[in-house]
Amino acid sequence: MRLTVGPLPPAVYWRRRAVVLGAGFLFLVVVLYSCTVSSDKTASPER
């Protein structure tokens, strides 16, 4: 699978893709975690 176009070595482009995918995955995990934590706190208020 050779999808690299440009003057840099292919490894550079694969590293960039890995970083972008990792950042997207991390963003998704943070968003999902914040949604579940906020819904848990509103569901059972402590008094």
Helices and strands as residue ranges (DSSP letters): H 10-43
